[in-house]
Amino acid sequence: MALRFRLRDIALFERPVRFARPFRFGAVTVEATPQLFVRVEIEAEGGTRSVGAAAELLVPKWFDKRPQLSPEQTIANLRRSLAIARELYLAQPSFDSAFGLHAARIAAQLSACAQEDIPPLAAAYGPAEIDKAVLDAVLRVADTDFFRGMAGNIAGITARLTPDLSDAEVADFLTTRKPLARVAIRHTVGLDDRIEGEGGVADPHENAAARYFKLKLSGDLEADVWRLRRIGRELATLSHNYMVTLDANEQYAELTALGALVDRLDRDSTLAPISAKLLYIEQPLPRDLTRQSPLGILADRDFIIDEADDSYDAFPFACRLGYRGVSSKSCKGIYKSILNATRAAKWNAEGGRFFLTGEDLTCQPGLALQQDLALGALLGLHHAERNGHHYVDGFGRTPQREAEAFAVAHPDLYRTQPAGVRLAIHDGDLLTESLHGAGFASSVHPDWSSLPPLQQAAPKTPKEHLA
């Protein structure tokens, strides 16, 4: 049964994060960016109060890749998305469910952001992060964990935003969830990452014995083919089986260029170590072009949308174009992931072959990683891209006391080394047992006293939209 509450407060904070190595994807290289933290306070019917938390990197040039915007401007837009969402969520302090709160405000959020020239994917970031913190607080009021709470639909998820589903289908999907005890990591190979030798893709000290690999593409066909050949030679030396996914981050400018890539994968024997192990290709085309371009015969390969997943109707629309899957990312919204998984289960029961994948926009150890990991475990995603621990040195600039608190509370997920607390990967897998405590996948919260407030981004004027 859904728990009803009203919001008492939403506070937004940030902490600088410096990467241990550059992360190049698409047309951007990230070496540092802030991490957002959300703290909410709710009051349940009956008067019990609770605090919830969430975290996520403010990643530049992913939510909005428009070339005229600087990385700093795209981060400012994410800050505005959060500020607008905070105002909307606090505007009507009436009692509601967690999903009801989200559903009642998402249209206004998208509209308000559009007036400031913030596109839908960036607009959804604010509600996505507040929703995670709200759900954490709701679960703590009920003294239950994420998996049991979602099985009982404590968030009150309905088909209100997905008219192709029914309330009963959503409820039935949630009650049948059997969370995974282990989730395999999918090791990201960024465009600037070393390929051969020590520190390369086949180095077990670098890839943590991963069995799955996510390979970034640049959109330059010959450069991508040359690079995939090199990666394939290295992966072929592994002593265990492996599978790969390819991620173009919208870099293939049109369908003909994408067809040329698929043709090379099908016909070039030097790419066999990649093509024979390929699970799917992620977001090859720009998001706007995706909606205009049926895949046709290319749909013989499995394709998924990621950046094009910017609305509640994006997944079914893409499937009509020949796509088979959609990414799950908590930064895009936990409720959209759950409803998309409900759709895939429904369509597959009718004879289809559709799926969700676990992708990771550099979720950092602690709240962000744990909540996204729990979401994937709930949805049955057996492997997920995990790159936060790879591109950032452990907990980064997190105070030592805070990092150690996470390590004590979640000993299956972290290990303490002389250099600090690090993610614990067990034969290529992450364990989920400690995520079953009360709250949304974390038994501890950040050290709020160590966090400065989120920097404010000023609202844009109509003239600025046209600049």
Secondary structure, DSSP 8 states (H G I E B T S, - for coil): ----EEEEEEEEEEEEEEEEEEEEETTEEEEEEEEEEEEEEEEETTS-EEEEEEEEE--TTTS---TTS-HHHHHHHHHHHHHHHHHHHHH----B-HHHHHHHHHHHHHHHHHHTT--HHHHTHHHHHHHHHHHHHHHHHTT-BHHHHHHTTTT---STT-TTS-HHHHHHHHHT----SEEEEEEEE-TTS--SSTTSTT-HHHHTT-SEEEEE--S-HHHHHHHHHHHHHHHTT-SS--EEEEE-TT---SHHHHHHHHHHHHH-GGGHHHHTTEEEEE--S-HHHHTT---GGGGGS-EEESTT--STTHHHHHHHTT--EEEE-GGG-HHHHHHHHHHHHHHHHTT---EEEE--S---TTHHHHHHHHHHHHHT-SEEE--HHHHTTTTTTS-HHHHHHHHHH-TTTEEEETTEEEE--BTTEEE-GGGGSSBSS-S----GGG--B--------HHHHH-
